[in-house]
């Protein structure tokens, strides 16, 4: 006897929608990775052209300083099979600006994700032996568009990071506080880029941080402020930009630092023990003697829950060109981290997971990698003088062929010693 067919109530609809999302979000991320760079570059070029248009309006006196650029998803365009975002450049009044500069951003490439979700939903509905009238399907799919929107927001974070470096953007006349936000039209938006060039008083910022409020320190912009020797532990700074900050010898235990940017910051002796660093950018920072014990910063996927706010997976931590002499990374989780051209002399990376990490051109002289996982780690052109690698580490890593010669010094082989000295001399001359 066949089971009777029932109509879904709203609660059942949501349960089925969430189940379909759970089954498909990682598939989406893997699918998107294939074209990610292409999509990001296309977004950057679109942004470049838009900035030119806005600048022309400013030059001709039809637009003053801008305080916001907002990308707003237009849900109803999904039903017309042409997903679109409305892009608006507004003054400091934001949504109250009577004459924002508008364009439409075509995101039709996202439609395939929507149809994928629709197929999953229909299968889930059939399993439950329930029916859903066509008009309700329409409403459910409009709500489902939010899941694809989350993916677009994640992509925009990556694209805008590149886009704000464009000369066309830098030439815009912007307010001292400026934001780029992504959201739904006339609804909730999130910040993907923020500037604040106003003078900041260190005492005021310290007092604000010491209040340890929830949900107020993320997506912020702190510029040229002295925050050294402070304790800012257990705070959620996700996606906050720290520009030209001094935070030497400060304690940030157990902080959420996902997606943070530390531009030209002085962080010598900073203690980041147990903090979440996924996607954090410390490139070019001074971090001598920093403590990064047991930090979590693996590239790729965390738990399924993490994909709700990082649907494309986590980026690795970026230490490109950073000064990390004497820094400590005991038992750190840093798969996919980038240490390209970084200075890591006498650093301790004991027990760290450095799978697929990039050390190309880095100086790790005298550093310790005892018990570290180096599978796929790339040491091409790195200076590894005085470092002892195990046979397993050398086999698993890339570019450690000459480290075998260095290791043979401990066995007193004269010919090998001479070869190592020659290699070191040549390397120093080349650098």
C-alpha positions as MATLAB code, in Angstrom:
seq = 'XXXXXXXXXXXXXXXXXXXXXXXXXXXXXXXXXXXXXXXXXXXXXXXXXXXXXXXXXXXXXXXXXXXXXXXXXXXXXXXXXXXXXXXXXXXXXXXXXXXXXXXXXXXXXXXXXXXXXXXXXXXXXXXXXXXXXXXXXXXXXXXXXXXXXXXXXXXXXXXXXXXXXXXXXXXXXXXXXXXXXXXXXXXXXXXXXXXXXXXXXXXXXXXXXXXXXXXXXXXXXXXXXXXXXXXXXXXXXXXXXXXXXXXXXXXXXXXXXXXXXXXXXXXXXXXXXXXXXXXXXXXXXXXXXXXXXXXXXXXXXXXXXXXXXXXXXXXXXXXXXXXXXXXXXXXXXXXXXXXXXXXXXXXXXXXXXXXXXXXXXXXXXXXXXXXXXXXXXXXXXXXXXXXXXXXXXXXXXXXXXXXXXXXXXXXXXXXXXXXXXXXXXXXXXXX';
ca = [
       0.000    0.000    0.000;
       1.437    3.393   -1.034;
       1.994    6.042    1.586;
      -0.449    8.970    1.398;
       0.833   12.268    0.022;
       0.729   15.240    2.362;
       1.356   18.931    1.859;
       4.386   20.422    3.572;
       3.966   22.876    6.396;
       6.539   25.744    6.674;
       8.568   23.959    9.335;
       8.882   20.829    7.188;
       9.875   22.970    4.221;
      12.715   24.505    6.228;
      13.923   21.114    7.452;
      14.060   19.781    3.889;
      15.741   22.941    2.623;
      18.423   22.706    5.312;
      18.984   19.025    4.551;
      19.436   19.753    0.857;
      21.856   22.568    1.682;
      23.828   20.259    3.987;
      24.209   17.698    1.195;
      25.259   20.115   -1.512;
      27.354   22.943   -0.070;
      30.676   21.093   -0.175;
      29.954   19.905   -3.715;
      29.401   23.533   -4.670;
      32.716   24.567   -3.163;
      34.608   21.868   -5.065;
      32.812   22.789   -8.271;
      33.511   26.485   -7.775;
      37.234   25.907   -7.100;
      37.695   24.926  -10.750;
      36.655   28.383  -11.958;
      37.381   30.406   -8.807;
      40.267   32.469  -10.157;
      38.383   33.151  -13.369;
      35.316   34.347  -11.439;
      37.387   36.483   -9.089;
      39.302   38.115  -11.932;
      36.071   38.846  -13.801;
      34.674   40.468  -10.654;
      37.844   42.560  -10.254;
      37.643   43.772  -13.859;
      33.958   44.636  -13.439;
      34.900   46.602  -10.319;
      37.675   48.393  -12.227;
      35.241   49.626  -14.863;
      32.723   50.685  -12.222;
      35.383   52.708  -10.372;
      36.235   54.489  -13.621;
      32.570   55.440  -14.066;
      32.276   56.701  -10.491;
      35.488   58.714  -10.830;
      34.224   60.354  -14.018;
      31.073   61.426  -12.177;
      33.273   62.916   -9.455;
      35.537   64.737  -11.930;
      32.512   66.238  -13.663;
      31.101   67.429  -10.351;
      28.027   65.214  -10.357;
      29.152   63.142   -7.380;
      31.087   64.041   -4.268;
      32.950   61.742   -1.885;
      31.619   58.230   -1.587;
      31.216   56.421    1.709;
      29.740   53.119    0.534;
      29.727   50.725   -2.365;
      26.960   48.177   -1.865;
      26.254   44.963   -3.785;
      22.606   43.948   -3.318;
      21.120   40.642   -4.428;
      17.829   41.050   -6.309;
      15.956   37.851   -5.409;
      13.196   38.163   -7.993;
      15.706   38.084  -10.860;
      16.359   34.434   -9.973;
      12.837   33.509  -11.084;
      13.631   35.171  -14.420;
      16.753   32.979  -14.681;
      19.083   35.994  -14.696;
      20.543   36.374  -11.175;
      21.611   39.986  -10.725;
      23.175   42.227   -8.088;
      22.513   45.960   -7.944;
      25.750   47.888   -7.308;
      25.425   51.347   -5.774;
      28.040   53.961   -4.869;
      26.591   56.296   -2.227;
      27.795   59.176   -0.104;
      28.074   59.133    3.687;
      24.266   58.957    3.939;
      24.356   55.465    2.361;
      20.745   54.280    1.791;
      19.506   57.858    2.187;
      21.663   59.089   -0.714;
      19.103   60.316   -3.266;
      21.426   59.902   -6.243;
      23.662   56.818   -5.897;
      25.617   55.713   -8.972;
      24.068   52.406  -10.041;
      24.946   49.506  -12.291;
      23.753   45.909  -12.483;
      26.227   43.070  -11.990;
      25.268   39.955  -13.944;
      25.865   36.815  -11.874;
      24.132   34.361  -14.217;
      26.979   31.887  -13.597;
      25.421   31.232  -10.171;
      22.191   29.926  -11.694;
      23.567   26.409  -12.106;
      23.993   26.202   -8.328;
      20.360   27.181   -7.892;
      19.135   24.454  -10.249;
      21.368   21.939   -8.449;
      19.719   22.873   -5.176;
      16.279   22.677   -6.732;
      16.948   19.110   -7.901;
      18.136   18.149   -4.417;
      15.040   19.708   -2.891;
      12.684   17.820   -5.197;
      14.391   14.546   -4.355;
      14.098   15.249   -0.635;
      10.409   16.124   -1.029;
       9.750   12.878   -2.923;
      11.460   10.878   -0.178;
       9.074   12.393    2.365;
       6.028   11.489    0.212;
       4.746   15.051    0.388;
       3.612   17.547   -2.217;
       4.439   21.198   -2.680;
       2.228   23.454   -4.821;
       4.052   25.335   -7.601;
       3.529   28.718   -5.981;
       5.091   27.448   -2.782;
       7.975   26.011   -4.805;
       8.579   29.500   -6.087;
       8.734   30.887   -2.555;
      10.983   28.090   -1.323;
      13.412   28.642   -4.198;
      13.528   32.373   -3.524;
      14.529   31.538    0.033;
      17.054   29.022   -1.291;
      18.766   31.805   -3.245;
      20.179   32.976    0.084;
      22.437   29.907    0.178;
      24.002   30.831   -3.155;
      24.264   34.426   -1.934;
      26.461   33.230    0.964;
      28.815   31.689   -1.587;
      28.918   34.987   -3.536;
      29.723   36.929   -0.347;
      32.640   34.584    0.311;
      33.913   35.057   -3.237;
      33.541   38.838   -2.921;
      35.810   38.863    0.133;
      38.528   37.307   -2.013;
      37.866   39.525   -5.035;
      37.665   42.817   -3.151;
      40.991   42.090   -1.466;
      42.528   42.347   -4.943;
      40.183   45.013   -6.275;
      41.065   47.629   -3.648;
      44.672   47.543   -4.875;
      43.594   48.795   -8.311;
      44.691   52.366   -9.175;
      41.138   53.029  -10.386;
      39.868   52.396   -6.851;
      42.656   54.330   -5.156;
      41.837   57.369   -7.310;
      38.262   57.567   -5.991;
      37.488   60.451   -3.645;
      36.361   58.547   -0.548;
      35.087   59.529    2.873;
      37.406   58.989    5.864;
      35.208   56.025    6.740;
      34.419   53.893    3.709;
      32.897   50.438    3.297;
      32.112   47.893    0.623;
      29.119   45.803    1.674;
      27.299   42.821    0.185;
      23.751   41.792    1.020;
      20.151   41.700   -0.089;
      18.379   44.702   -1.522;
      17.023   46.901    1.291;
      17.895   44.157    3.777;
      20.801   42.788    5.791;
      24.332   43.403    4.428;
      27.811   42.406    5.574;
      31.039   44.352    5.282;
      33.712   42.852    3.000;
      36.075   45.844    3.141;
      36.400   48.798    5.495;
      38.628   51.843    5.824;
      38.796   54.292    8.710;
      41.325   57.077    8.256;
      40.159   59.128   11.217;
      42.718   59.791   13.970;
      42.363   57.112   16.650;
      43.167   57.604   20.320;
      44.977   54.589   21.749;
      43.361   54.967   25.189;
      39.872   55.025   23.693;
      40.541   51.926   21.580;
      42.078   50.097   24.563;
      39.080   50.920   26.752;
      36.728   49.744   24.010;
      38.589   46.436   23.677;
      38.766   45.923   27.434;
      34.962   46.013   27.601;
      35.083   42.622   25.817;
      31.664   43.013   24.251;
      30.294   40.321   21.964;
      29.904   40.774   18.210;
      31.348   44.296   18.027;
      35.002   43.773   17.102;
      34.551   41.939   13.801;
      34.586   43.676   10.391;
      36.306   46.732   11.885;
      39.233   48.852   10.667;
      41.910   49.946   13.144;
      44.647   52.200   11.778;
      47.876   53.594   13.250;
      47.129   52.907   16.892;
      49.439   51.772   19.702;
      48.067   48.653   21.407;
      51.245   47.042   22.733;
      51.443   45.178   26.064;
      47.684   44.675   26.264;
      45.530   41.615   26.909;
      42.865   41.197   24.216;
      42.227   37.490   24.694;
      38.973   35.720   23.797;
      37.808   38.456   21.401;
      36.222   37.877   18.000;
      38.088   40.008   15.425;
      37.045   38.068   12.323;
      37.613   40.047    9.093;
      38.949   43.114   10.942;
      41.725   45.097    9.244;
      44.668   46.133   11.435;
      46.681   48.694    9.446;
      50.028   49.992   10.750;
      49.162   48.747   14.230;
      51.669   48.344   17.061;
      50.647   45.346   19.160;
      53.997   44.163   20.434;
      54.024   41.744   23.383;
      50.244   41.772   23.562;
      48.268   38.683   24.550;
      45.558   37.435   22.175;
      44.839   33.955   23.524;
      41.922   32.132   21.968;
      40.915   34.962   19.635;
      38.967   34.554   16.399;
      41.273   36.154   13.828;
      39.806   34.514   10.736;
      40.281   36.673    7.636;
      42.076   39.449    9.517;
      44.524   41.690    7.664;
      47.634   42.973    9.461;
      49.040   45.534    7.041;
      52.479   46.941    7.955;
      51.954   46.051   11.624;
      54.544   45.674   14.377;
      53.738   42.450   16.220;
      57.035   41.467   17.835;
      56.474   39.162   20.807;
      52.718   38.931   20.257;
      51.102   35.839   21.824;
      48.402   34.260   19.639;
      48.221   30.902   21.431;
      45.058   28.875   20.662;
      43.711   31.508   18.241;
      41.872   30.778   14.982;
      43.927   32.195   12.108;
      42.268   30.764    8.992;
      42.860   33.149    6.093;
      44.699   35.735    8.223;
      47.200   37.898    6.315;
      50.411   38.759    8.186;
      52.444   39.424    5.035;
      55.284   41.894    5.577;
      54.693   42.163    9.340;
      57.409   42.182   11.985;
      56.675   39.216   14.282;
      60.035   38.478   15.887;
      59.647   36.202   18.891;
      55.910   35.836   18.315;
      54.153   32.894   19.987;
      51.737   30.968   17.775;
      51.459   27.751   19.762;
      48.464   25.534   18.952;
      46.944   28.068   16.572;
      44.378   26.750   14.091;
      44.872   28.022   10.565;
      44.550   25.087    8.199;
      43.568   25.787    4.612;
      40.638   23.822    3.226;
      37.547   22.674    5.082;
      36.915   22.707    8.792;
      33.736   21.257   10.252;
      30.540   21.293    8.228;
      29.323   24.091   10.489;
      32.218   26.285    9.364;
      30.950   26.156    5.787;
      27.958   28.227    6.815;
      30.213   31.276    6.909;
      33.147   30.078    4.763;
      31.326   28.072    2.064;
      34.384   27.967   -0.186;
      36.547   26.590    2.601;
      39.272   28.373    4.549;
      42.273   30.071    2.982;
      45.697   29.370    4.493;
      47.545   31.861    6.704;
      49.784   34.260    4.763;
      53.189   35.084    6.284;
      54.776   36.196    2.993;
      57.854   38.334    3.691;
      57.169   38.426    7.438;
      60.001   38.705    9.997;
      59.491   35.666   12.238;
      62.966   35.221   13.726;
      62.722   33.200   16.935;
      58.957   32.775   16.596;
      57.320   29.690   18.087;
      54.731   27.502   16.342;
      54.486   24.549   18.756;
      51.785   22.104   17.549;
      50.334   24.749   15.225;
      47.831   23.637   12.581;
      49.009   25.522    9.481;
      48.286   23.321    6.481;
      48.660   25.361    3.311;
      50.270   28.344    5.076;
      52.479   30.630    2.977;
      55.930   31.549    4.356;
      57.366   32.671    1.026;
      60.441   34.905    1.493;
      59.800   34.999    5.259;
      62.630   35.203    7.814;
      62.355   32.263   10.220;
      65.876   32.009   11.600;
      65.907   29.984   14.829;
      62.121   29.681   14.820;
      60.570   26.646   16.512;
      57.992   24.772   14.452;
      58.068   21.591   16.517;
      55.031   19.365   16.110;
      53.397   21.736   13.626;
      51.247   20.478   10.767;
      52.787   22.232    7.759;
      51.335   20.005    5.068;
      51.493   21.782    1.682;
      52.973   24.907    3.276;
      55.085   27.172    1.063;
      58.595   28.090    2.243;
      59.988   29.100   -1.156;
      62.748   31.667   -0.775;
      62.370   31.667    3.028;
      65.321   31.737    5.438;
      64.816   28.992    8.033;
      68.455   28.843    9.161;
      68.744   27.210   12.560;
      64.993   26.607   12.793;
      63.618   23.456   14.422;
      61.065   21.224   12.696;
      61.149   18.371   15.222;
      58.026   16.253   14.823;
      56.568   18.614   12.205;
      54.587   17.244    9.264;
      56.152   18.533    6.036;
      54.280   16.450    3.453;
      54.065   18.559    0.312;
      55.802   21.539    1.965;
      57.835   23.441   -0.640;
      61.351   24.564    0.354;
      62.507   25.484   -3.160;
      65.267   28.122   -2.928;
      64.886   28.257    0.858;
      67.952   28.727    3.078;
      68.019   25.733    5.398;
      71.507   25.984    6.850;
      71.756   24.344   10.257;
      68.355   22.664   10.029;
      68.121   18.940   10.737;
      65.345   17.197    8.813;
      64.448   13.548    9.259;
      64.547   11.209    6.276;
      60.743   11.100    6.357;
      60.503   14.896    6.259;
      62.930   15.140    3.341;
      61.022   12.515    1.378;
      57.699   14.211    1.995;
      58.812   17.792    1.306;
      59.774   19.491   -1.949;
      63.170   21.093   -2.588;
      65.107   19.594    0.331;
      67.629   17.689   -1.763;
      70.543   19.843   -0.602;
      69.372   19.498    3.010;
      70.547   15.887    2.737;
      74.059   17.252    2.310;
      73.639   19.484    5.348;
      72.503   16.519    7.431;
      75.596   14.554    6.420;
      77.760   17.117    8.289;
      76.736   15.418   11.500;
      78.434   12.247   10.231;
      81.686   14.105    9.522;
      81.951   13.490    5.768;
      84.580   15.966    4.447;
      83.463   15.882    0.819;
      79.860   16.522    1.766;
      80.936   19.351    4.081;
      82.795   21.003    1.266;
      79.767   20.684   -0.987;
      77.540   22.268    1.657;
      79.953   25.165    2.186;
      80.073   25.743   -1.565;
      76.279   25.653   -1.784;
      75.911   28.103    1.102;
      78.516   30.456   -0.394;
      76.760   30.476   -3.739;
      73.370   31.006   -2.091;
      74.660   33.966   -0.048;
      76.230   35.482   -3.177;
      72.961   35.109   -5.127;
      71.000   36.790   -2.321;
];
